[in-house]
């Protein structure tokens, strides 16, 4: 999963009540790395929100354009709790001291090896419509559906590769051309056959899909582009 950042001079900062990106989430490889990051934020005087989601511990920032960024580390999946098929996700207070203590004495020297984009979280206009597109058409599994105002979806048993929510409100609008926004995100699938199958499924559900040199390009019901492409075998080695 990839998020590409593109500079657009003169763009207006993202505001409240806007559909599209809620945040993109940077997954660190372990809790000590998260502790080093949190201590680094304190050292440079940057404030952040925080949430213990049971499956992970997370810290939240906004970039200068008002776009959300989550930096988090997962808890061992053996500790994740389910009720029936549904994975339990919450937002509880974080044990910040415990996170920082896990860092030991090592300094923060930048994002460590093994850091990836863990998930993307979007403001959408309707959860049922989002589920029909992202789950029924695109193929993500519904993981958590009773979190207030949100639906979390994933693949391979992960707690979520995609979050959707209606927290922007019933009057939420699509971003204007000059608003800072998420233009496109990429889902990397194992093979070209998987890309073709996903594209056919989305098209079969009535959504336009464009064949592009590196795969397929679709748009969710609220206009955000999603690129589907096969994983680069050289990068994955």
Secondary structure, DSSP 8 states (H G I E B T S, - for coil): -EE-----TT-B---SSB-EEEEEEEE-SSHHHHHHHHHHHHHTT---EEEE-SSEEEEEEE-TTS-EEEEEEE--GGG--EETTEE----B---HHHHHHTTTT----SS-TT-EEEEEEEE-S-HHHHHIIIIIIT--EEEE--STTEEEEESTT-S-SEEEE-TT-TT-B---TTB----EEEEEESSHHHHHHHHHHHHHTT--EEEETTEEEEE-TTS-EEEEEE--TTTT-
